[in-house]
């Protein structure tokens, strides 16, 4: 009997890896018939039904999984994803709150919960979860980044920039991270640091064209028209829409008259 279950599970896993979810669920169900309360099998059946967009069945099996193993972190995540896909944000939040109550130190659940709070515009609760994550793991870069994004949206640009900088202390080769940090500094009227981060963005990725345009604008705002023209001309080397090219060329012509 045990060999038969193992064979069914292996077949189920093989079919799952090859994305044949119909066959996979067929073999998981065969294995379940001999081991009805196995939470791992129940969770995998839920995953198959989720992949097949049979969400009612996916929810049913994920809930069964949690009835036998209420500490299955991955099942909370899987079920909340299905709720989200069906726009059941409140159900997802309630589920994850239960999970966090049971497992208060599970960072993955706290992070998921913070993102669902954010979807529901509960910014204070989202930030609370992120702060709690950082209390547990002070080097959690995802938490710093998400916290910075929330603070940026709320207009707390200094705090946003500070949290982005925490990420950049560890990740120094991502142009998007430098760009977003520059936006926070610009919004907080710190032009020098905004320019510095845009320069870092194009240093790590010379093809990151949004920063060239921003550098042109920021140098122009600072009164350094020569540098502004230089970066606007660099920006024009990229494949831009015709109306954007015309706008930048007109701007260069206007600035050049002031040199």
Secondary structure, DSSP 8 states (H G I E B T S, - for coil): -HHHHHHHHHHHHHHHHTT-HHHHHHHHHHHHHHSTT-HHHHHHHHHHHHHTT-HHHHHHHHHHHHHH-TT-HHHHHHHHHHHHHTT-HHHHHHHHHHHHHH-TT-HHHHHHHHHHHHHTT-HHHHHHHHHHHHHH-TT-HHHHHHHHHHHHHTT-HHHHHHHHHHHHTT--S-HHHHHHHHHHHHHTT-HHHHHHHHHHHHHH-TT-HHHHHHHHHHHHHTT-HHHHHHHHHHHHTS---HHHHHHHHHHHHHHHTT-
